[in-house]
C-alpha cells in the first residue's frame, strides 16, 4: 500500500546517524524495518519514515557464548542460520519462523525486531526469544542503551517496553539456553490461520522445566518447575500463572479453547522432555 502522507524517507547509516535521528524523533515519525505491517494499512498520521535498512547491523552472529540477532535480521536470514550441533534447542528457530505461515515475499522483508515491536500475541519471534531467555538491547535518544529480558519486553497487544523515540537494536540468546532440550507445540483454528496457542518447553540440566506460553495469552508467560510435575500440579500452576483476564480473546480463538490447548500441550511437552531425560 502506498503511504500518501509521507513527505520524507531517511536512511541513516551507522549507530551515530541513527542516534541523531532519535534525538529529533517526534510526532509524524516512524521507524521502518521490514515494513510488512506499516505498509499493510493507511498511516495518515505519518510524515517521515526513518529506514533502518542501512544501519549496518550484522543480521546474525554466533560464538561459544550465544547468538546475537539484529532487529533488522529478516525471517529468511534467521531461518538459513545453521546452529552448532550442541545447540539442541536450535530446531525452535525454524519452527518459529514457519509459525508466520507467510509467503517468501514476507520472509525476505519482515524482520525479527519488527515482529517483537508489534507485540502481538501471535508473534513467533516473541515466542522464540522469550522461551530461550533472550535479552533485548534497546537504544535511547541520548545514545544510551539498556537491556530488557524478552519475557518482559512485551506488555500486551501492541504494548511493549519501548519509550518514545527508542528502538530495538537486537536480541541476544545465551548458549546455555540453546543447549537445553526443547519441545514445541502450536495450533490455530485453520490450517493457515494465525496462532491460537503456542507452547515451548525446555529442560534444564538439574531436571527443572520451563514452559513458555504465547499466542494464547495477551503477553508471554513463563511457568517454571523444579521437577517434572504431575497433571494436577501442572494445571494448577498454569492457572495460577495465567489468570482468566490474561487469556487472549479474538476471532482466532476463545479464551476457553486457548486454555484447553495450553493445558494439553503443556502435558505433552512435560511427558516428551521427561522421556528424553530418561
C-alpha positions in Angstrom: 0.0 0.0 0.0 1.2 3.5 -0.8 1.5 5.8 2.2 0.4 9.0 0.6 1.1 11.3 3.6 4.8 10.6 3.7 7.0 13.7 2.9 10.4 12.3 3.6 12.3 9.0 3.9 15.6 9.0 5.6 18.2 6.2 5.6 20.8 6.8 8.3 24.0 4.8 8.1 25.5 3.5 11.3 24.7 3.9 15.0 25.8 7.6 15.2 23.4 8.6 12.4 20.6 6.6 14.0 21.2 8.2 17.4 21.0 11.7 15.7 17.6 10.7 14.3 16.4 9.5 17.7 17.2 12.9 19.2 14.8 14.6 16.8 12.2 11.8 16.7 8.7 13.2 17.1 5.0 13.1 16.1 4.6 12.0 12.5 7.8 9.9 12.5 8.1 6.1 12.3 11.0 3.7 12.3 10.9 1.5 9.2 12.4 -2.0 9.4 10.7 -4.5 7.1 7.5 -2.5 6.8 5.3 -5.5 6.3 2.8 -4.2 8.8 3.5 -0.5 8.2 2.6 -0.7 4.5 -0.4 -3.0 5.1 -2.9 -0.3 6.1 -3.3 3.5 5.9 -1.0 5.6 8.2 -2.4 9.1 7.7 -0.6 10.3 10.9 2.8 9.7 9.5 5.0 12.3 7.7 8.5 10.8 7.9 9.9 7.3 7.7 13.4 6.5 9.1 14.6 3.4 7.4 16.9 1.2 9.4 17.9 -1.0 6.4 21.3 0.9 6.1 22.1 0.7 9.8 24.9 -1.8 9.0 24.0 -4.2 11.8 25.2 -7.8 11.1 22.0 -9.9 10.9 23.3 -12.8 12.9 26.5 -13.5 14.8 27.2 -16.6 16.9 30.0 -17.7 19.2 30.6 -20.0 22.1 28.7 -17.6 24.4 25.5 -17.4 22.4 23.5 -16.0 19.4 23.0 -12.3 18.6 20.2 -11.4 16.3 19.9 -7.9 14.9 16.5 -6.2 14.9 16.9 -5.8 11.2 17.5 -9.5 10.6 14.9 -10.9 8.2 13.0 -14.1 8.9 14.6 -15.6 5.8 18.1 -14.8 7.1 17.3 -16.3 10.5 15.8 -19.4 9.0 19.0 -20.0 7.0 21.2 -19.9 10.1 23.0 -23.2 10.8 23.4 -23.7 14.5 26.2 -25.8 16.2 25.2 -29.4 16.8 25.4 -28.9 20.6 22.5 -26.3 20.5 19.7 -28.8 21.0 17.0 -26.1 21.1 18.0 -24.7 17.7 15.2 -26.5 16.0 12.9 -23.9 17.6 14.3 -21.3 15.2 12.9 -22.9 12.1 9.7 -23.9 13.8 9.1 -20.4 14.9 10.0 -18.9 11.5 7.4 -21.2 10.0 4.8 -20.2 12.5 4.4 -17.0 10.4 2.8 -19.1 7.7 3.8 -16.2 5.4 4.9 -16.2 1.8 8.6 -16.0 0.7 7.9 -12.3 -0.1 7.2 -11.6 3.6 10.0 -13.9 4.8 12.5 -11.8 2.8 11.3 -8.4 4.2 9.8 -9.0 7.6 12.3 -8.6 10.5 12.8 -10.2 13.9 12.7 -6.7 15.5 9.5 -5.7 13.7 7.7 -8.8 15.0 8.8 -8.1 18.5 7.9 -4.4 18.4 4.5 -5.1 17.0 4.0 -7.1 20.3 1.0 -9.1 19.1 0.2 -12.3 21.0 0.8 -14.5 17.9 4.3 -13.0 17.2 6.5 -16.1 16.7 9.8 -14.2 17.2 8.3 -13.3 20.6 7.8 -17.0 21.3 11.3 -17.9 20.2 13.2 -15.2 22.2 11.2 -15.5 25.4 11.4 -19.3 25.5 15.2 -19.1 25.1 15.9 -16.4 27.7 16.6 -13.7 25.1 17.8 -10.3 26.2 16.6 -7.2 24.2 19.0 -4.4 23.6 17.2 -1.0 23.4 18.9 2.2 22.1 17.8 5.5 23.5 17.8 9.1 22.1 20.7 10.1 24.2 22.9 7.4 22.8 22.4 5.2 25.8 21.4 1.6 25.8 19.6 -0.6 28.1 18.7 -4.3 28.2 15.4 -5.9 29.0 14.6 -9.6 29.1 12.5 -10.7 26.1 10.0 -12.1 28.6 9.4 -8.6 29.9 9.6 -6.7 26.6 6.0 -7.3 25.5 3.4 -5.9 27.9 0.3 -6.7 25.9 -1.1 -6.5 22.4 0.7 -3.5 20.7 2.3 -2.6 24.0 6.0 -3.0 24.9 8.9 -1.7 26.9 10.0 0.9 24.3 9.8 4.5 25.3 9.1 7.3 22.8 12.0 7.5 20.3 13.7 4.3 21.4 14.4 1.5 19.1 15.2 -2.2 19.5 18.8 -2.9 18.4 18.7 -6.7 18.7 18.2 -9.7 20.9 20.9 -11.9 22.5 20.2 -15.6 23.3 22.7 -17.3 25.6 24.3 -20.6 24.5 23.2 -22.2 27.8 19.6 -21.8 26.8 20.2 -23.1 23.3 21.8 -26.2 24.6 18.7 -27.3 26.6 16.4 -30.0 25.2 13.3 -28.3 23.9 9.8 -29.2 22.7 7.3 -27.1 20.6 3.6 -27.2 20.2 1.4 -24.8 18.2 -2.2 -24.7 16.9 -4.5 -22.4 15.0 -8.2 -22.6 14.1 -7.5 -23.2 10.5 -4.5 -24.8 8.6 -3.2 -21.3 7.5 -4.6 -19.4 10.4 -3.0 -17.1 13.0 -1.5 -18.8 16.0 -4.1 -19.5 18.7 -1.7 -21.1 21.2 2.0 -21.8 21.2 3.8 -23.5 24.0 7.6 -24.2 24.2 9.2 -26.2 26.9 12.8 -26.6 27.8 14.5 -28.9 30.3 17.4 -27.7 32.5 20.4 -29.9 33.4 19.1 -30.1 37.0 15.8 -31.6 35.9 13.8 -28.4 36.0 11.3 -27.5 33.3 10.3 -24.1 31.9 7.1 -23.7 29.9 6.7 -20.5 27.9 3.1 -19.7 26.7 2.5 -17.3 23.9 -0.3 -16.8 21.3 -2.9 -17.8 23.8 -2.1 -15.0 26.3 -2.0 -11.3 26.0 1.7 -11.3 26.9 4.3 -14.1 27.2 4.0 -16.1 30.4 6.7 -18.4 31.9 5.8 -21.3 34.2 8.8 -22.8 35.9 9.0 -26.2 37.6 11.9 -27.6 39.6 10.8 -31.2 38.7 8.5 -32.9 36.2 5.0 -32.2 37.7 2.1 -34.4 37.6 -1.0 -33.4 35.6 -2.9 -32.0 38.5 0.0 -29.9 39.7 0.8 -28.8 36.2 -2.7 -27.5 35.6 -2.9 -25.8 39.0 0.4 -23.9 38.4 -0.7 -22.8 34.9 -3.9 -21.5 36.3 -2.0 -19.5 38.9 0.4 -18.1 36.4 -2.4 -17.2 33.9 -5.4 -15.6 35.5 -8.7 -15.5 33.5 -8.2 -11.9 32.2 -4.7 -12.8 30.8 -6.1 -15.3 28.2 -6.3 -13.6 24.8 -9.8 -13.3 23.2 -10.3 -12.5 19.5 -11.6 -14.1 16.3 -8.7 -16.5 16.2 -9.7 -18.3 19.4 -11.8 -18.0 22.5 -10.1 -18.0 26.0 -11.7 -21.3 27.0 -10.3 -23.1 23.9 -6.9 -21.4 24.3 -6.6 -22.5 27.9 -7.7 -26.1 27.0 -5.0 -26.3 24.3 -2.3 -24.9 26.5 -3.1 -27.4 29.2 -2.9 -30.2 26.7 0.3 -29.0 25.1 1.9 -28.5 28.5 1.2 -32.1 29.5 2.5 -33.4 26.2 5.7 -31.3 26.5 6.5 -32.4 30.0 6.0 -36.0 29.0 8.2 -35.6 26.0 11.0 -33.9 27.8 10.8 -36.3 30.7 11.1 -39.3 28.3 14.1 -37.7 26.8 15.7 -37.3 30.2 15.1 -41.0 31.0 
